[in-house]
């Protein structure tokens, strides 16, 4: 047991040095970079709001990570009731979730505004063209037509001004492939990365079902009251993707808590974010090949949210990392057996609905999860892909005591660790600051003046 604790310490230190580092400080560097880029975008357009999400924003990127961006559609507000929004100069839609599975809704048009500035009119589209009647004759905003409108946008940009590559559909997003010229995501310049670009509709307030997250009783310290209060003031959005099991999927929209979820990850301690990172890698390399498209990074992030809330994270140290990986794997395994993993903000939404339908595939995954728990050390060392740790594991024949013996001579475990860690964080900071600087230099003077106040 003591050996496992010291090995956890080694793995935690290795993660601090992995790529650009997996730690709270690195995540906060990513947070500041993302805030800068998104604010610069707003300063440039003065109307359009863009938010980054996914691994690149969280600070948990790997070489296979993609970039997620969400554009908030201007001039559209979604409300639960119409009393407080009738005087707004925008398109107004009302949510109706009566016939939808939790986490999804349909949108009833309340008011269509005739405005000089309208995202749809800019691309020769009337928002009324995106409305469609359901089987009862109710007029609703079609998520399918809306998404197709987004996919068609690049084709409507004049060739001499076209900056967007060809997009294809991926869930609620329009996905394209671009080159990571600065190595921001993959760590190496010139690497091709996927960019998932979605559009969200702003909700006037949090959906009623999600307000339970704000008020529910918590027995431990995470998330703290200040963090809960801060997140409760963030915007929520609707993205154009419906419930796959629904007969009117093309008319449904999914609730998104992108900003809230990002803030939670940015609040993670070193151990929380390292736990999340390892679980993501385990799913990608060990579970996905066995039964594709069942478990995702989002499921593992949700598991870390729930486990952090229901345990005393003040007692978590880097010596507990491997045990925490085991516990979370068992937590997820229990969720798979029950077929139920609650969305962290919208508790009634089951993230495992219609997952693991095939009993044989489900059994294979459950057996694999058990095997991972029992052999977590070699699995995690392999995922780190660090030659010096791989060599120590091979020489020790995977014996924990022998592995520790071979690791004692590794430089990064000694007094040089703090210095190397600091240099790694400094390099990451300079890299993100340089990226921000480049984005400003490439701007026009007028835009640069607007950006400067945000900088």
C-alpha positions as CSV (number, residue, x, y, z in Angstrom):
1,X,0.0,0.0,0.0
2,X,2.9,2.4,0.8
3,X,4.5,1.5,-2.5
4,X,1.3,2.6,-4.3
5,X,1.4,5.9,-2.5
6,X,4.9,6.7,-3.6
7,X,4.3,5.6,-7.1
8,X,1.2,7.9,-7.2
9,X,3.6,10.7,-6.2
10,X,5.9,9.8,-9.1
11,X,3.0,9.8,-11.6
12,X,1.7,13.1,-10.3
13,X,5.1,14.7,-10.8
14,X,5.4,13.2,-14.3
15,X,2.0,14.7,-15.1
16,X,3.3,18.1,-14.0
17,X,5.9,17.8,-16.8
18,X,3.7,16.0,-19.4
19,X,3.7,18.0,-22.6
20,X,3.0,21.5,-21.3
21,X,2.0,20.1,-17.9
22,X,-1.2,18.9,-16.3
23,X,-1.8,21.0,-13.2
24,X,-4.0,23.8,-11.8
25,X,-1.4,26.5,-12.7
26,X,-1.3,25.3,-16.3
27,X,-5.1,25.2,-16.4
28,X,-5.2,28.8,-15.2
29,X,-2.8,29.9,-17.9
30,X,-5.1,28.3,-20.4
31,X,-8.1,30.1,-18.8
32,X,-6.4,33.5,-19.1
33,X,-5.4,32.8,-22.7
34,X,-8.9,31.7,-23.6
35,X,-10.5,34.7,-21.9
36,X,-8.1,37.0,-23.8
37,X,-8.8,35.4,-27.2
38,X,-12.6,35.4,-26.7
39,X,-12.6,39.0,-25.5
40,X,-10.5,40.0,-28.4
41,X,-13.0,38.4,-30.7
42,X,-15.8,40.3,-29.1
43,X,-13.8,43.6,-29.3
44,X,-13.3,43.0,-33.0
45,X,-16.9,42.2,-33.9
46,X,-18.5,44.3,-31.1
47,X,-21.6,42.1,-31.4
48,X,-20.6,38.4,-31.7
49,X,-19.7,36.4,-28.6
50,X,-17.4,33.4,-29.0
51,X,-16.4,30.9,-26.3
52,X,-13.8,28.2,-26.4
53,X,-14.4,24.8,-24.8
54,X,-13.0,21.3,-24.7
55,X,-9.4,20.2,-23.8
56,X,-7.6,23.2,-25.2
57,X,-9.6,25.5,-22.9
58,X,-9.4,23.2,-19.9
59,X,-5.7,22.7,-20.1
60,X,-5.9,19.0,-20.6
61,X,-4.9,18.8,-24.3
62,X,-3.2,15.8,-25.8
63,X,-1.9,15.4,-29.3
64,X,-5.2,14.0,-30.5
65,X,-7.3,16.8,-28.8
66,X,-9.5,19.0,-30.9
67,X,-10.7,22.6,-30.4
68,X,-14.3,23.4,-29.5
69,X,-15.8,26.9,-30.2
70,X,-19.3,28.1,-29.6
71,X,-20.6,31.3,-31.2
72,X,-23.6,32.9,-29.5
73,X,-26.1,33.8,-32.1
74,X,-26.9,37.6,-31.8
75,X,-30.4,38.9,-31.6
76,X,-32.0,35.7,-30.3
77,X,-33.2,35.1,-26.7
78,X,-34.8,31.9,-25.4
79,X,-37.0,32.3,-22.3
80,X,-39.1,30.1,-20.0
81,X,-41.9,32.7,-20.1
82,X,-42.6,35.7,-22.1
83,X,-43.6,38.3,-19.5
84,X,-40.1,39.8,-19.0
85,X,-38.9,39.6,-22.6
86,X,-41.7,41.1,-24.6
87,X,-40.0,44.5,-24.9
88,X,-36.7,43.1,-26.1
89,X,-35.6,44.1,-29.7
90,X,-34.7,40.6,-30.8
91,X,-36.1,37.3,-31.9
92,X,-37.8,35.6,-28.9
93,X,-38.5,31.9,-28.5
94,X,-40.1,30.1,-25.6
95,X,-39.0,26.8,-24.3
96,X,-41.4,23.9,-24.3
97,X,-40.0,20.7,-22.8
98,X,-43.3,18.8,-22.2
99,X,-42.7,16.1,-24.8
100,X,-38.9,16.0,-24.6
101,X,-36.5,13.9,-22.6
102,X,-34.7,15.8,-19.8
103,X,-32.0,18.1,-21.1
104,X,-33.9,18.8,-24.4
105,X,-36.5,21.3,-25.4
106,X,-38.4,22.6,-28.4
107,X,-38.6,26.3,-29.2
108,X,-41.9,28.2,-29.9
109,X,-41.5,31.5,-31.7
110,X,-43.0,34.4,-29.6
111,X,-41.7,37.4,-31.5
112,X,-39.8,37.7,-34.8
113,X,-37.9,41.0,-35.0
114,X,-37.4,43.0,-38.2
115,X,-33.9,44.2,-37.6
116,X,-31.2,45.8,-39.8
117,X,-28.6,43.6,-38.3
118,X,-29.5,39.9,-38.3
119,X,-27.2,37.0,-38.6
120,X,-29.6,35.2,-40.9
121,X,-30.2,38.1,-43.2
122,X,-26.5,38.6,-43.6
123,X,-26.4,35.2,-45.3
124,X,-29.6,35.8,-47.3
125,X,-31.8,33.8,-45.0
126,X,-35.0,34.7,-43.1
127,X,-35.3,33.1,-39.7
128,X,-38.9,32.3,-40.6
129,X,-37.5,29.8,-43.2
130,X,-36.1,27.8,-40.2
131,X,-39.5,27.3,-38.6
132,X,-41.3,24.0,-39.1
133,X,-44.6,22.6,-37.9
134,X,-44.7,19.5,-35.7
135,X,-47.4,16.7,-36.0
136,X,-49.8,18.8,-34.0
137,X,-49.4,21.8,-36.2
138,X,-47.3,23.8,-33.7
139,X,-44.7,26.1,-35.3
140,X,-41.2,25.4,-33.9
141,X,-37.6,26.5,-34.6
142,X,-36.0,23.5,-36.4
143,X,-32.6,22.5,-35.0
144,X,-32.0,20.5,-38.2
145,X,-32.6,23.5,-40.5
146,X,-30.7,25.7,-38.2
147,X,-27.7,23.4,-38.3
148,X,-27.8,23.1,-42.0
149,X,-27.8,26.9,-42.2
150,X,-24.6,26.9,-40.2
151,X,-23.0,24.3,-42.5
152,X,-24.0,26.4,-45.5
153,X,-22.4,29.6,-44.2
154,X,-18.9,29.0,-45.7
155,X,-20.4,28.6,-49.1
156,X,-22.0,32.0,-48.8
157,X,-18.7,33.8,-48.1
158,X,-17.2,35.3,-51.3
159,X,-14.2,33.4,-52.5
160,X,-11.8,36.3,-52.0
161,X,-12.9,36.6,-48.4
162,X,-13.3,33.0,-47.6
163,X,-11.3,32.0,-44.6
164,X,-13.2,29.0,-43.5
165,X,-12.4,25.5,-44.8
166,X,-15.1,23.0,-45.7
167,X,-17.2,21.9,-42.7
168,X,-19.0,18.6,-42.0
169,X,-21.6,17.8,-39.4
170,X,-20.5,16.5,-36.0
171,X,-23.3,16.5,-33.3
172,X,-24.3,20.1,-32.7
173,X,-21.1,21.3,-34.4
174,X,-19.8,22.1,-37.8
175,X,-16.3,20.5,-37.9
176,X,-13.3,21.4,-40.0
177,X,-9.6,20.5,-40.1
178,X,-7.0,23.2,-39.8
179,X,-3.3,23.3,-39.1
180,X,-2.1,24.1,-35.5
181,X,0.5,26.7,-36.7
182,X,1.6,27.7,-33.2
183,X,1.4,24.2,-31.6
184,X,-1.0,25.6,-29.1
185,X,-3.1,22.4,-28.9
186,X,-1.0,19.5,-30.0
187,X,2.3,20.9,-28.7
188,X,3.9,20.7,-32.1
189,X,3.5,23.3,-34.8
190,X,2.1,22.1,-38.1
191,X,-0.1,19.4,-36.6
192,X,-3.6,19.1,-38.1
193,X,-6.4,19.4,-35.6
194,X,-10.2,19.2,-35.7
195,X,-12.2,22.3,-34.8
196,X,-15.8,21.8,-33.7
197,X,-17.6,25.0,-34.3
198,X,-21.2,25.3,-32.9
199,X,-23.7,28.1,-32.5
200,X,-25.7,28.5,-29.3
201,X,-28.8,30.4,-28.4
202,X,-28.7,32.5,-25.3
203,X,-31.1,31.5,-22.5
204,X,-32.6,34.4,-20.5
205,X,-32.0,32.5,-17.3
206,X,-31.0,29.0,-16.1
207,X,-33.5,26.3,-16.9
208,X,-35.7,25.5,-14.0
209,X,-34.5,21.9,-13.8
210,X,-30.9,23.0,-13.4
211,X,-31.5,25.4,-10.5
212,X,-31.4,22.4,-8.1
213,X,-27.6,22.5,-8.7
214,X,-27.5,25.9,-7.1
215,X,-29.6,25.1,-4.0
216,X,-28.8,21.5,-3.3
217,X,-27.2,20.5,0.0
218,X,-23.6,19.4,-0.1
219,X,-21.8,17.5,2.6
220,X,-18.3,18.5,1.6
221,X,-16.4,21.5,0.5
222,X,-16.5,21.2,-3.3
223,X,-17.8,23.2,-5.1
224,X,-17.6,26.0,-2.4
225,X,-20.4,28.5,-1.9
226,X,-18.4,31.3,-3.6
227,X,-17.9,29.1,-6.7
228,X,-21.5,28.1,-6.8
229,X,-22.6,31.7,-6.5
230,X,-20.2,32.7,-9.3
231,X,-21.3,30.0,-11.7
232,X,-25.0,30.6,-11.0
233,X,-24.5,34.0,-12.7
234,X,-23.1,32.5,-15.9
235,X,-25.1,32.1,-19.1
236,X,-26.6,28.9,-20.3
237,X,-27.3,28.1,-24.0
238,X,-29.1,25.8,-26.4
239,X,-27.3,24.0,-29.2
240,X,-28.9,22.6,-32.3
241,X,-29.0,18.9,-31.6
242,X,-32.0,16.8,-30.6
243,X,-32.5,13.6,-28.7
244,X,-31.6,10.6,-31.0
245,X,-34.4,8.5,-29.5
246,X,-37.0,11.1,-30.2
247,X,-39.5,11.1,-33.1
248,X,-39.1,14.8,-33.5
249,X,-35.3,15.0,-33.0
250,X,-35.0,17.5,-35.8
251,X,-37.1,20.0,-33.8
252,X,-35.3,19.6,-30.5
253,X,-32.5,21.6,-28.9
254,X,-30.0,20.5,-26.2
255,X,-29.2,22.5,-23.1
256,X,-25.5,23.5,-22.8
257,X,-23.7,24.5,-19.6
258,X,-20.3,25.1,-21.4
259,X,-19.3,28.1,-19.3
260,X,-20.3,26.6,-16.0
261,X,-18.4,23.3,-16.7
262,X,-15.3,25.2,-17.8
263,X,-15.3,27.2,-14.5
264,X,-15.5,24.0,-12.5
265,X,-12.5,22.4,-14.3
266,X,-10.5,25.6,-13.8
267,X,-11.3,25.3,-10.1
268,X,-9.8,21.8,-9.9
269,X,-6.8,21.1,-7.7
270,X,-3.7,19.5,-9.2
271,X,-5.0,16.1,-8.2
272,X,-8.5,16.6,-9.6
273,X,-7.3,17.7,-13.0
274,X,-4.7,14.9,-13.1
275,X,-7.4,12.4,-12.2
276,X,-9.6,13.7,-15.0
277,X,-6.7,13.7,-17.5
278,X,-5.8,10.0,-16.7
279,X,-9.5,8.9,-16.9
280,X,-9.8,10.6,-20.3
281,X,-6.7,8.8,-21.6
282,X,-7.9,5.5,-20.2
283,X,-11.2,5.7,-22.0
284,X,-9.6,6.8,-25.3
285,X,-7.0,4.0,-25.3
286,X,-8.6,1.1,-23.4
287,X,-12.4,1.4,-23.6
288,X,-13.1,3.1,-26.9
289,X,-11.6,0.3,-29.1
290,X,-13.7,-2.3,-27.3
291,X,-17.1,-0.7,-27.7
292,X,-16.9,2.6,-29.6
293,X,-19.0,5.7,-29.0
294,X,-20.3,4.7,-25.5
295,X,-18.0,6.3,-23.0
296,X,-16.5,9.7,-23.7
297,X,-14.3,12.3,-22.0
298,X,-17.5,14.1,-21.0
299,X,-18.6,11.1,-19.1
300,X,-15.3,11.0,-17.2
301,X,-15.5,14.7,-16.4
302,X,-19.0,14.2,-15.1
303,X,-17.7,11.3,-12.9
304,X,-15.0,13.5,-11.5
305,X,-17.5,16.3,-10.7
306,X,-19.8,13.9,-8.8
307,X,-16.9,12.1,-7.0
308,X,-15.4,15.4,-6.0
309,X,-18.7,16.6,-4.6
310,X,-19.4,13.4,-2.6
311,X,-16.0,13.1,-1.1
312,X,-13.7,15.3,1.0
313,X,-11.3,16.6,-1.6
314,X,-9.3,18.4,1.1
315,X,-7.9,15.0,2.0
316,X,-6.8,14.3,-1.5
317,X,-3.0,14.4,-2.1
318,X,-0.7,13.4,-4.9
319,X,-0.1,10.1,-3.0
320,X,-3.7,9.1,-3.5
321,X,-3.8,9.6,-7.3
322,X,-3.8,5.9,-8.3
323,X,-6.4,5.0,-5.7
324,X,-8.6,7.8,-6.9
325,X,-8.3,6.5,-10.5
326,X,-9.4,3.0,-9.2
327,X,-12.4,4.5,-7.3
328,X,-13.6,6.6,-10.2
329,X,-13.3,3.6,-12.5
330,X,-15.5,1.6,-10.1
331,X,-17.9,4.5,-9.9
332,X,-18.2,4.6,-13.7
333,X,-18.5,0.8,-13.8
334,X,-21.4,1.0,-11.3
335,X,-23.1,3.6,-13.5
336,X,-22.7,1.4,-16.6
337,X,-24.3,-1.5,-14.7
338,X,-27.3,0.6,-13.7
339,X,-27.3,2.3,-17.1
340,X,-27.5,5.7,-15.4
341,X,-25.1,8.6,-15.0
342,X,-26.7,11.9,-14.0
343,X,-25.7,15.1,-15.8
344,X,-24.0,17.2,-13.2
345,X,-26.1,20.4,-13.7
346,X,-29.3,18.9,-15.1
347,X,-29.7,15.9,-12.7
348,X,-32.7,14.4,-14.4
349,X,-30.8,14.0,-17.7
350,X,-29.2,10.5,-18.0
351,X,-25.9,10.6,-19.9
352,X,-26.0,6.8,-20.4
353,X,-29.5,6.7,-21.9
354,X,-29.4,4.3,-24.9
355,X,-25.7,3.5,-24.2
356,X,-24.4,0.0,-23.8
357,X,-27.5,-1.6,-25.4
358,X,-25.5,-4.6,-26.5
359,X,-25.3,-7.0,-23.5
360,X,-22.1,-8.6,-24.8
361,X,-20.4,-5.3,-25.4
362,X,-21.5,-4.0,-22.0
363,X,-20.0,-7.1,-20.3
364,X,-16.7,-6.7,-22.2
365,X,-16.4,-3.1,-21.0
366,X,-17.3,-4.0,-17.4
367,X,-14.7,-6.8,-17.4
368,X,-12.2,-4.4,-18.8
369,X,-13.0,-1.8,-16.1
370,X,-12.3,-4.5,-13.5
371,X,-9.1,-5.5,-15.1
372,X,-8.0,-1.8,-15.3
373,X,-8.7,-1.4,-11.6
374,X,-6.6,-4.4,-10.7
375,X,-3.7,-3.4,-13.1
376,X,-3.9,0.4,-12.8
377,X,-0.1,0.9,-12.4
378,X,1.1,-0.5,-15.8
379,X,-1.9,1.0,-17.6
380,X,-1.2,4.5,-16.3
381,X,2.6,4.3,-16.9
382,X,1.9,3.2,-20.5
383,X,-0.5,6.1,-21.0
384,X,2.2,8.6,-19.8
385,X,4.5,7.4,-22.6
386,X,7.6,8.5,-20.7
387,X,10.6,6.4,-21.7
388,X,12.3,6.6,-18.3
389,X,9.2,5.4,-16.5
390,X,8.5,2.7,-19.2
391,X,12.1,1.5,-18.7
392,X,11.8,1.3,-14.9
393,X,8.5,-0.6,-15.2
394,X,10.0,-3.1,-17.7
395,X,13.1,-3.7,-15.6
396,X,11.0,-4.3,-12.5
397,X,8.7,-6.7,-14.3
398,X,5.8,-4.5,-13.0
399,X,6.6,-5.1,-9.4
400,X,5.8,-1.9,-7.4
401,X,8.7,-2.2,-5.0
402,X,11.2,-2.9,-7.9
403,X,9.7,0.0,-9.9
404,X,10.3,2.4,-7.0
405,X,13.9,1.1,-6.8
406,X,14.6,1.9,-10.4
407,X,12.9,5.3,-10.1
408,X,15.1,6.6,-7.3
409,X,17.8,7.6,-9.8
410,X,15.5,9.7,-12.0
411,X,16.5,13.3,-12.0
412,X,13.0,14.8,-12.1
413,X,12.1,13.2,-8.7
414,X,14.9,15.0,-6.9
415,X,15.6,18.6,-6.0
416,X,15.4,19.6,-9.7
417,X,11.6,18.9,-9.9
418,X,10.5,22.3,-8.6
419,X,12.9,24.1,-10.9
420,X,11.8,22.0,-14.0
421,X,8.2,22.4,-13.1
422,X,8.6,26.2,-12.8
423,X,10.4,26.3,-16.2
424,X,7.6,24.3,-17.7
425,X,4.9,26.7,-16.4
426,X,6.9,29.7,-17.5
427,X,7.3,28.3,-21.0
428,X,3.6,27.6,-21.2
429,X,2.8,31.2,-20.0
430,X,5.2,32.7,-22.6
431,X,3.7,30.5,-25.3
432,X,0.1,31.6,-24.5
433,X,1.1,35.3,-24.1
434,X,2.9,35.1,-27.5
435,X,-0.3,33.7,-29.1
436,X,-2.3,36.6,-27.7
437,X,0.4,39.0,-28.9
438,X,0.3,37.6,-32.4
439,X,-3.5,37.9,-32.5
440,X,-3.2,41.5,-31.6
441,X,-0.4,42.3,-34.1
442,X,-2.5,40.7,-36.9
443,X,-5.4,43.0,-36.1
444,X,-6.2,46.3,-37.8
445,X,-5.4,49.4,-35.9
446,X,-9.0,50.2,-35.1
447,X,-9.6,46.7,-33.8
448,X,-6.3,46.8,-31.9
449,X,-7.5,49.9,-30.0
450,X,-10.6,48.1,-28.9
451,X,-8.6,45.0,-27.9
452,X,-6.2,47.0,-25.8
453,X,-8.7,47.7,-23.1
454,X,-9.3,44.0,-22.7
455,X,-5.6,43.2,-22.6
